[in-house]
Amino acid sequence: MARPTLPRSRIAAGLAGFLAVAALGACEGTDLERGALGAAGGAGVAELAGADPVAGAVVGGTAGVVCDDVGAC
């Protein structure tokens, strides 16, 4: 069975959304704020990519919370 492909415009929109949320998330000061922005961004990107938005929110929120602990933001 052939794997479905995403239109380029949908990929570009997802990438732009991810970059915008990442840029805004870097400006926030607390773990809670970064986690909330990461969860929202992760859910949005997952939805655009056709994946599970809940899983995207979990991954994005986790990344937002721990990014300062690992020196990424």
Secondary structure, 3 states (H helix, E strand, C coil): CCCCCCCHHHHHHHHHHHHHHHHHHHHCCCHHHHHHHHHHHHHHHHHHHCCCHHHHHHHHHHHHHHCCCCCCC
